[in-house]
Amino acid sequence: MGTAGTPQRRAILTGGLAATTAALLTACSSKTDSTAKGTAAAASTSPSPAAAARPDSPWAAFSRLMDGNKRWVDGSLEHPDRDPKRREFVAQEQKPYGVILSCIDSRVPPELLFDTGLGDLFVMRTGGQVVGPVVVGSVEYGPMTSGTPLIVVLGHQRCGAVKAAYEALRDGKELPGNLQSIADALEPAYEETAKGEHADPVDAMTRVHIDQTAAGLRSNKDLAPMVKKGDLAVVSAYYSLDTGRVEVLTGAPSA
């Protein structure tokens, strides 16, 4: 009986120890899962640093953009606001700090040349950054609904749309299809450019058009009151394909 009972007692003890260990592991696992879920929930609802630091004044927004362009020129990009946490943060609501009206040119992507990320900018792109009612309405959307404090009209070096319009208007020819509507929209800039002598008339026309477009937005009946109050700045700017640098032409806000 004594020798036969030893394995039995060992089995009972081993079984009890296994059950106790399993219970302890289950409790630890539940606690770890609960802690992990709580941490994940907190992470998903907490704002990202970039979102919390959204610039709310024209000067702060302008400075953020120009700092980003400097990084682009220098090759020291930060790629801000481009991670899953940012995607989750802006999924339900957006408050971009800038509106960019630029050309469709594939070499002029605003989000890249200003080193910005998801939810930072409203971007409109048309051939030669020309405007019409729908485009103007799209530009107005940010300032009028989200308090966006900055609009940038961004033209660029060697713009194909401006060149085509310049040549068509100079030669009295029509462009094919709806391309003619771009030339029509650029006619005021062509007429202003034609008043003087220019080493590069296409580049001169591009700069004139950028300024005219920005001036038109500044005097817009819905945007003008915001500009006058200092809640909104409309900047005209020119992008160099050669250097990557954005040159401010008019409308830079003061600190």
Protein Blocks (a to p, Z undefined) as FASTA:
>chain_A
ZZmmmmmmmmmmmmmmmmmmmmmmmmmmmmmmmmmmmmmmmmmmpccfklmmocfbfklm
mmmmmmmmmmmmnopagkgaiafklmmmmmmoccdfbdcdddfbfklcfklmnopaehka
ccdddehiiacfklmmmmmmmmmmnopabdcddddehifklmmmmmmmmnopacehjllm
mmmmmmmmmmmmmmpccfblmlmmmmmmmmmmmmmmmmpmklmmmmmnopaccddddddf
knopacdfbhpacZZ
